[in-house]
């Protein structure tokens, strides 16, 4: 979330070149950034502290976007950029995002098996029958998956399963 197009282009290019992060949304002002964060549900947000509060205003408060994320999307990790000091090089931002993902707890193979099932339209009872486990075990696996992925809604888990390369 950056209101200077040159910086925004540079950060996007650096992140895409590195390959460890995918840019899912961009915004140049706080209202748009809040809307995009709610729609795209990013894992990490790069936020300019001087992000404009509104497209017609010259100065801004990236802090209000951070507050919005803390209230509505507490699972989103925030990296702050500032024009007041050195701009965070895109390569460093990509490295930091990669490190955040590296420290995330990975899903076990059984959790991935369970996660594939809702993505294929199965309810918990059907998952239990498909994987030959108890419904209570399915519930426990789904709780662990939600905890590890920082998501609470089943539709988020389904979206993640559809977007993940191991979902075959």
N, C-alpha and C positions, 0 to 999 in steps of 0.2 A: 504494500500500500504506500505509494510514493506519488507525489504530485508534480515532480519534475520529470518530463518525458524522457530526457536523455539518461538520467539516472535509472529510471524505470526500465528503459531498453537495455542498459548495461547490466543491470542485475538479472533481468530475465535471460539475456544471452549467456551470462556466466553460469547461471543455474542450469540452463539447458545443456550447455557444453559439458559441464561436469557430469551430468547424467544421474546424480544421486537424488535429484529433486525434480518434481514436475510443477510448473506454475499452473495453478488451477483458477486463479482470479487475479485481476489487477484493478486498482481504483485510485483516483486522484483526489478524492475528498472523503470526509468522514461518513456522511450518509450513504454514499455508494459503497464504501468499504464495509460498513455494517451489513448492508443488504447482501453484498457478495460473500461475506464471511458466513452469513446464515444460510445462503444457498449452496455454496461450494464446500462448506465444512472442512476447511484445511487442517492439516496436522500442525503446521507451523505458519506463523504470519510474520513477515518482515514489515515493520511499520516505521515510517518516518515520523519522528516526534513533532515535526512542524507541518504535518498533514493538514490541509485546509478543512475547516469545519463545513464549508459549503462551497460549491463551484464559483460563486460570485465574490467570495471573500479572499483576501490576499494572504492572511496568516492563519495558522491553525493550531489544533490541539490533537496530536496523535494519541495523547493520553486518554481522551474520551473514547477512542476506538479500543484502547486497551481495557478500559473499564467495561465497555460493551462486551468484549470477549470474555472477560472474567465472569460477568453475570450470565451471559447467554451461551458461551462456548468455553467453559473452564478447561476443557481438555486441550485446547489450542495452545501450543507453545509460542511465545512471542520473542522475536529478535528485533531490537530497536535500531533504527538508523537515524542519523542526525547530520544536517548540513552545518551545524555549529562547529563540529570537529571533523576529523577525517571521515570520509564516507567509507562504510564497510565494503571492501572489495567483494565483487560477486563470487569470486573463487572461495574467499573466506566464508561467506554466507553459505555456500554450498557445502563446504567442509563442516561447518557447525550443524547444518541440518542433517548431514550424514551421521555425525556423532550422536545427535539426538535419537535418530532411528537405530543406531547401533546399540544404544543402551536400553532400548525398549525390550521388554521381555518377549521372546518369540513364542509363537503358538506351537504346541506339540503336534505331532502328526495326527493324533486322535482328535485334538481340537480342530485341526484343519478339516478332518473328515466330517466332524459335526457341523462346522461352518458351511461346508458345501451343501448340506441338505436343505437348510432354509432357502438358500439361493436357488434350489431346484423346486421350491414350493412346498416342502414338507413341513408339517407341524411337529411338535415335540414327540407325540405318540408315534408318528410315522418315522421320525428319525430313530427312535428307540428300536422299532421293528427292523428298519433297514440295517442298522449297525449291530443288532443283537445285543443291546444293552438296556438297562432299566431306564424309564422315563426320568427317574430321580438323578441318574447319572448324566443324562442329557442336560437336565437343568443345571447341574453342577458344572458341566463343561461350558455351557452357555454363559454362566456367571463368570467363569474364569476368562473366557474370550472377551466378554464385555469389559472386564477389569483391565486386561492386557491392552485392549485396543482403545480404551477410554471412551467407549460408546455405550449408551444405555438402550437405545431403540433398536428393535429387531430390523427395521428397514435400513438402518445404517450398517448393520452387520451384513445384510443381503447385498447392499451396494458395494461394500468392501470385498465381499466374496466374488462378486462379478468382475471387479476391477483388478483382482489379484492374479498374477500369472499362474500360480499353482492350482487354480480352480479349473481343473479339466475333467 
